[in-house]
Amino acid sequence: MMVKDVVKALILHGGAGSWRDESIRVKAEKVVEECTRRAWRILGESNNALNTVVEAVRCMEDSGILNAGYGSTLDLLGGRSLDAGLMTSTGLLGAVAAVKATRNPILLARIVAEETPHVLLAGGSADELAVLKGLPPLPPPPPHVVERYVQAARKLLGGDLKQEYYMKIREFVYRHDNSYYTMLKELVNVYDTVGAVALDEKGVLAAATSTGGVILKLPGRVGDTPIPGAGFYASSSTACSATGIGEYIIRVMPCLRLDIEVSGGMDLEEALGKIMYYTEKTVGQDALGFIGVSRDGRIFYAYNTDGMLIGYMRDGEEIYVASQHPVKVKVV
């Protein structure tokens, strides 16, 4: 059933961060463009917002370029753990956390949402469900991910990562020099989670997010991505996907806060400004970004990092893909 005057809309993000390395940025922008176009075709063919965001995120997970699925970053000791979550305005909700053997955690999150009574499954048991359902296994990390890890680990040990977040990890490592320091020695500014938000002609909003987590995280760490209201959220008013430092996003809960404000009658642009003001007051600059779509088909984004990789399309409009934007808070 179509809802009169609903305009289809789709927006993807490939993560908030610096995006200063041109070789990585160019490849990442191509991935987001390809995945945006692919997801737009799905939206046109199926008129299903959920199918659209899942395909968009699965496409980015499979790229090996972005920090999700195959391309996920390595933790402090060189391991990987992946998180994902999705939600629709019809009430569908599912997430997975700390999976280590599943190539597409977003597909597993959909299984949790559609086939179990749970919201969140974690760890090895979630991977076992993926095997049971025939999902593809997670391959070894691509070479550039390993190279990035080695470079970041050297910078961490050398004290060259000056962000407060990494300074705290370095302090932790040196306090445990008989364990973490020794293992790390033997063996950045990267936040590129991926996400997608869509509105179909039935008026259904859907959001999906997936990540390998922040590079050099402690093993076992879970960020915002599988937490509704933080890494993703959808209601009858808005749908949202967030990216950045997960601990900061959890403190701010930008997707939930935004929905509360808009559902309460606040203008969307005013609500975005209010959320970003609260973000900077609470956790400071260089913390997070988020994308979304409102129930009337307006696309929006906001971030306070150097850049945020975004791709979007809407009925009757050309594709837009960029990692740097004229303004950091915008309703399209």
C-alpha positions as CSV (number, residue, x, y, z in Angstrom):
1,M,0.0,0.0,0.0
2,M,1.3,3.4,-1.0
3,V,1.0,6.4,1.3
4,K,0.0,9.5,-0.7
5,D,2.7,12.1,-1.4
6,V,5.5,10.0,0.3
7,V,8.8,10.7,-1.4
8,K,11.3,7.8,-1.4
9,A,14.6,8.8,0.3
10,L,17.9,7.1,1.0
11,I,21.1,8.1,2.8
12,L,24.3,6.1,3.6
13,H,27.3,6.9,5.7
14,G,30.8,5.4,5.5
15,G,31.9,6.9,8.8
16,A,32.9,10.0,10.5
17,G,36.6,10.9,10.9
18,S,39.3,12.8,9.2
19,W,39.2,11.3,5.7
20,R,42.6,13.0,5.0
21,D,44.3,10.1,3.3
22,E,43.4,10.6,-0.4
23,S,44.1,7.0,-1.4
24,I,41.7,5.7,1.1
25,R,39.1,8.5,0.7
26,V,38.8,8.0,-3.1
27,K,38.3,4.2,-2.8
28,A,35.8,4.8,0.0
29,E,33.8,7.3,-1.9
30,K,33.6,4.9,-4.8
31,V,32.3,2.2,-2.5
32,V,29.6,4.5,-1.0
33,E,28.5,5.6,-4.5
34,E,28.2,2.0,-5.7
35,C,26.3,1.0,-2.6
36,T,24.0,4.0,-2.7
37,R,23.1,3.2,-6.3
38,R,22.6,-0.5,-5.6
39,A,20.4,0.3,-2.6
40,W,18.4,2.8,-4.6
41,R,17.6,0.2,-7.1
42,I,16.5,-2.1,-4.4
43,L,14.2,0.6,-3.0
44,G,12.7,1.2,-6.4
45,E,12.2,-2.5,-7.2
46,S,10.9,-3.7,-3.8
47,N,9.5,-0.5,-2.2
48,N,10.9,-1.9,1.1
49,A,12.9,0.3,3.3
50,L,14.2,-2.6,5.4
51,N,15.5,-4.5,2.4
52,T,17.1,-1.3,1.2
53,V,19.1,-0.5,4.3
54,V,20.2,-4.1,4.8
55,E,21.5,-4.3,1.2
56,A,23.2,-0.9,1.6
57,V,25.0,-2.0,4.7
58,R,25.8,-5.5,3.4
59,C,27.3,-3.9,0.3
60,M,29.6,-1.7,2.5
61,E,30.5,-4.7,4.7
62,D,31.6,-6.6,1.7
63,S,33.8,-3.8,0.3
64,G,36.8,-4.5,2.4
65,I,37.5,-0.8,2.3
66,L,35.2,0.5,5.1
67,N,35.2,-0.4,8.8
68,A,32.5,-3.1,8.8
69,G,32.3,-6.7,7.9
70,Y,35.3,-7.8,5.8
71,G,37.1,-4.5,6.2
72,S,36.7,-4.3,10.0
73,T,39.6,-2.8,12.0
74,L,41.7,-4.8,14.5
75,D,41.5,-4.4,18.2
76,L,44.5,-3.8,20.6
77,L,45.8,-7.3,20.2
78,G,45.0,-7.8,16.5
79,G,41.6,-9.5,16.8
80,R,38.3,-8.5,15.4
81,S,34.8,-8.2,16.8
82,L,31.9,-6.9,14.8
83,D,28.6,-5.2,15.8
84,A,25.4,-4.4,13.9
85,G,21.8,-3.3,14.5
86,L,18.7,-2.4,12.6
87,M,15.2,-1.0,13.3
88,T,12.1,0.0,11.4
89,S,9.2,2.3,12.2
90,T,7.0,-0.8,12.2
91,G,8.7,-2.0,15.4
92,L,11.2,-4.5,14.0
93,L,14.4,-4.4,16.1
94,G,17.5,-6.6,16.2
95,A,21.2,-6.4,16.9
96,V,24.4,-8.4,17.4
97,A,27.5,-7.6,19.3
98,A,31.1,-8.9,19.5
99,V,30.7,-11.5,16.7
100,K,34.1,-12.7,15.4
101,A,33.3,-15.2,12.6
102,T,30.4,-13.7,10.6
103,R,31.1,-11.8,7.4
104,N,27.8,-9.8,7.4
105,P,26.6,-9.0,10.9
106,I,23.8,-6.9,9.5
107,L,22.2,-10.1,8.0
108,L,22.5,-11.8,11.4
109,A,20.9,-8.7,13.1
110,R,18.0,-9.1,10.7
111,I,17.6,-12.8,11.7
112,V,17.6,-11.8,15.4
113,A,14.9,-9.2,14.6
114,E,12.7,-11.4,12.4
115,E,13.2,-14.9,13.8
116,T,13.9,-14.6,17.5
117,P,12.1,-13.0,20.5
118,H,15.3,-11.2,21.4
119,V,16.8,-7.8,20.6
120,L,20.5,-8.4,21.0
121,L,22.7,-11.5,20.7
122,A,26.4,-11.4,21.4
123,G,29.6,-13.3,21.0
124,G,30.2,-16.9,20.0
125,S,26.6,-18.0,20.4
126,A,25.6,-15.3,17.9
127,D,28.2,-16.7,15.5
128,E,26.8,-20.2,16.0
129,L,23.4,-18.9,14.9
130,A,25.0,-17.4,11.8
131,V,26.4,-20.8,10.9
132,L,23.1,-22.5,11.6
133,K,21.4,-20.0,9.2
134,G,24.1,-20.5,6.5
135,L,25.6,-17.0,6.6
136,P,29.1,-16.7,5.1
137,P,32.1,-16.8,7.5
138,L,34.4,-13.8,8.1
139,P,37.5,-14.1,6.0
140,P,41.0,-13.0,7.2
141,P,41.4,-9.2,7.2
142,P,42.6,-7.6,4.0
143,P,46.3,-6.4,3.9
144,H,45.5,-2.7,4.3
145,V,43.6,-3.4,7.5
146,V,46.6,-5.2,9.0
147,E,49.0,-2.4,7.8
148,R,46.8,0.2,9.3
149,Y,46.8,-1.7,12.6
150,V,50.6,-2.0,12.7
151,Q,51.0,1.7,12.0
152,A,48.5,2.6,14.6
153,A,50.0,0.3,17.2
154,R,53.4,1.8,16.7
155,K,52.0,5.3,17.1
156,L,50.1,4.3,20.2
157,L,53.3,2.9,21.9
158,G,55.3,5.9,20.7
159,G,52.7,8.3,22.2
160,D,52.0,9.8,18.8
161,L,48.2,9.4,19.0
162,K,47.3,12.6,20.8
163,Q,43.5,12.2,21.0
164,E,42.2,11.9,24.6
165,Y,40.6,8.5,23.7
166,Y,43.8,7.0,22.6
167,M,45.9,8.6,25.4
168,K,43.6,6.7,27.8
169,I,44.1,3.4,26.0
170,R,47.9,4.0,26.1
171,E,47.8,4.7,29.8
172,F,45.9,1.4,30.3
173,V,48.4,-0.5,28.2
174,Y,51.4,0.9,30.2
175,R,49.7,0.1,33.5
176,H,49.5,-3.5,32.4
177,D,53.0,-3.8,30.9
178,N,53.3,-7.5,31.7
179,S,50.3,-8.3,29.5
180,Y,48.9,-5.8,27.1
181,Y,52.1,-3.9,26.5
182,T,54.2,-7.1,26.0
183,M,51.6,-8.6,23.5
184,L,51.2,-5.4,21.6
185,K,54.9,-4.8,21.3
186,E,55.3,-8.2,19.8
187,L,52.9,-8.2,17.4
188,V,44.3,7.3,14.4
189,N,41.9,8.7,13.8
190,V,39.5,6.1,12.3
191,Y,35.8,5.9,13.1
192,D,34.4,4.6,9.8
193,T,31.4,2.7,10.9
194,V,28.8,2.2,8.1
195,G,25.1,2.9,8.1
196,A,22.0,3.4,6.0
197,V,18.5,5.0,6.4
198,A,15.6,4.8,4.0
199,L,12.0,5.8,3.6
200,D,9.8,3.8,1.2
201,E,6.5,4.7,-0.5
202,K,4.5,2.9,2.2
203,G,5.8,5.4,4.7
204,V,8.1,2.9,6.5
205,L,11.4,4.2,7.8
206,A,14.3,1.9,8.4
207,A,17.8,2.3,9.8
208,A,20.8,-0.1,9.9
209,T,24.4,0.3,11.2
210,S,27.4,-2.0,11.2
211,T,31.0,-1.7,12.4
212,G,34.2,-3.3,13.3
213,G,34.6,-0.8,16.2
214,V,37.3,1.8,16.8
215,I,40.8,0.7,16.0
216,L,43.0,-0.5,18.9
217,K,39.9,-1.0,21.2
218,L,40.4,-3.3,24.1
219,P,39.3,-6.9,23.3
220,G,35.7,-7.4,24.4
221,R,34.7,-3.7,23.9
222,V,31.3,-3.1,22.5
223,G,30.4,0.4,21.2
224,D,27.2,2.2,20.2
225,T,26.4,0.3,17.0
226,P,24.2,-2.5,18.5
227,I,22.5,-0.2,21.0
228,P,19.1,1.2,19.9
229,G,18.9,5.0,20.3
230,A,22.7,5.3,20.2
231,G,24.0,3.7,17.0
232,F,20.6,3.4,15.3
233,Y,16.9,4.2,15.8
234,A,13.7,4.4,13.9
235,S,10.2,5.5,14.7
236,S,7.2,6.9,12.8
237,S,8.9,10.3,12.9
238,T,12.6,9.8,12.1
239,A,15.2,7.1,11.4
240,C,18.8,7.6,12.2
241,S,22.3,5.9,12.0
242,A,25.3,7.2,14.0
243,T,29.0,6.9,13.7
244,G,32.0,8.1,15.7
245,I,33.5,7.1,19.0
246,G,31.0,4.7,20.5
247,E,31.5,5.6,24.1
248,Y,30.7,9.2,23.3
249,I,27.6,8.2,21.2
250,I,26.3,6.1,24.1
251,R,26.6,9.0,26.4
252,V,24.8,11.3,24.0
253,M,22.2,8.9,22.5
254,P,21.8,11.2,19.5
255,C,19.4,9.1,17.5
256,L,17.0,8.7,20.4
257,R,17.3,12.4,21.5
258,L,16.6,13.6,18.0
259,D,13.5,11.4,17.6
260,I,12.2,12.7,21.0
261,E,12.6,16.3,20.0
262,V,11.1,15.9,16.5
263,S,8.2,13.7,17.8
264,G,7.5,16.4,20.3
265,G,7.0,19.0,17.6
266,M,10.4,20.6,17.3
267,D,11.5,21.7,13.8
268,L,14.0,19.2,12.4
269,E,16.8,21.7,11.7
270,E,16.4,23.2,15.2
271,A,16.5,19.7,16.7
272,L,19.7,18.9,14.9
273,G,21.4,22.0,16.2
274,K,20.2,21.2,19.7
275,I,21.6,17.7,19.6
276,M,25.0,18.9,18.3
277,Y,25.1,21.6,21.0
278,Y,24.4,18.9,23.6
279,T,27.1,16.7,22.1
280,E,29.8,19.3,22.2
281,K,28.8,20.3,25.7
282,T,28.8,16.7,26.9
283,V,31.7,15.0,25.0
284,G,33.4,17.7,23.1
285,Q,34.5,18.1,19.5
286,D,35.6,15.4,17.1
287,A,33.2,12.9,18.6
288,L,30.4,11.7,16.3
289,G,28.1,12.2,13.4
290,F,24.7,10.8,12.3
291,I,22.5,10.6,9.2
292,G,18.8,10.2,8.8
293,V,15.5,10.6,7.1
294,S,12.3,12.1,8.4
295,R,8.8,10.8,7.8
296,D,8.2,13.5,5.1
297,G,11.3,12.4,3.2
298,R,13.7,15.0,4.3
299,I,17.3,13.8,4.4
300,F,19.6,15.1,7.1
301,Y,23.1,14.8,8.6
302,A,25.1,16.3,11.4
303,Y,28.7,15.8,12.6
304,N,31.5,17.5,14.5
305,T,34.5,15.5,13.1
306,D,36.7,16.7,10.3
307,G,34.5,14.9,7.8
308,M,31.8,12.3,7.3
309,L,31.5,10.1,4.2
310,I,27.9,10.4,2.9
311,G,25.9,9.3,-0.1
312,Y,22.2,10.0,-0.7
313,M,19.4,9.9,-3.3
314,R,15.8,11.0,-3.4
315,D,13.1,10.8,-6.0
316,G,13.8,13.1,-8.9
317,E,17.3,14.0,-7.7
318,E,20.9,13.1,-8.6
319,I,23.1,11.0,-6.4
320,Y,25.3,13.0,-3.9
321,V,28.5,11.5,-2.5
322,A,31.2,13.4,-0.5
323,S,33.3,13.2,2.6
324,Q,33.6,16.9,3.1
325,H,30.6,19.2,3.0
326,P,30.0,23.0,3.0
327,V,28.2,22.8,6.3
328,K,28.3,20.1,9.0
329,V,24.6,20.3,10.0
330,K,22.1,20.2,7.2
331,V,18.6,19.2,6.2
332,V,18.5,18.4,2.5
